[in-house]
Amino acid sequence: MPRSGERLLLFGASTGLRLPSEFRAELKVVQDFRPDFLALEKAGFTVAPWAEGHGFDTALLLLGRHRRENEARFAEAIERVRPGGLILAAGTKRNGAPSFRKRISELLPIEDHLSKHHGTAFWLRRPGRVEDGVLASLSAPALASSEGFETAAGGFSEGAVDPGSRLLAECLPQDISGEVADFAAGWGYLSVQVARRFPVSRVDLYDAHYSSIEAARRNLAKHAPGAGCRFFWHDLLSEPVAHRYDVIVMNPPFHRSRAAEPDIGRAMIGIAAKTLKQRGRLFLVANRGLPYEAVMQTAFARHGELRRDGTYKVLWGQQ
């Protein structure tokens, strides 16, 4: 058990984190998903969306389902743990932890591992010298789509433009203007389209994934230089929106786990309706099977459907 005076870095902890009563080390938690960040902060943990500092005695990684995000976090652990310090990673078989252990074992000498309860844990001591190629292979540059957009490891639509977002962009009417918000903006594809095509005074981007909102900041600077944009690392489901908008575009998330959770999208539609100015409009894309029409009817004076294909539907509502 980490002792008093030791420093420990923890990646991937979520809501409900509890430490053993005998835990005495100084703990810093890295969590870039806003809802978990807020819950950990409220529980009294020292938490940040990015890793900082060096010379840690131990790094613990709770592995998620995104391989590149796991690799980037492991590279951060190597960078920030002192030589001889412990690096321990654990995750479920469903999230690919055994294959991740194999991947790391090809790069660094693993001390030992344990598999139990459909999970895998493995650990190693940080070598005194780490080859440059090891860190380079783990912390590769952020993936970019074929159109030159930077995407975010662990975020929505990693590596390519989401087909639903592309369909929504194609359906947007030509009379969009004024102040626009992009809810669940991800790395900013829809915002780039709005900023480049329409005479808008401002585009505000909201997303709960810190790495995505930072990628969006770089994408807007590259693909829509001079556009008036603001970027909010924000949990729309729990944090109020202070501004009001003429138009909101949205490709709402419909799951936080692997299972579909349409209540997330329904809640975001209600929030969007309250955030619009009088006669403001919402344009959203969703999988065809998601039951959003009823909440659109309740939330808006007028609503309808712009387009539908084999996978997606584009809906609109006006106050």
Summary of the structure (lengths in Angstrom):
residues: 319
radius of gyration: 21.6
end to end distance: 57.1
largest distance: 65.2
contacts: 1037
relative contact order: 0.10
helix: 29%
strand: 31%
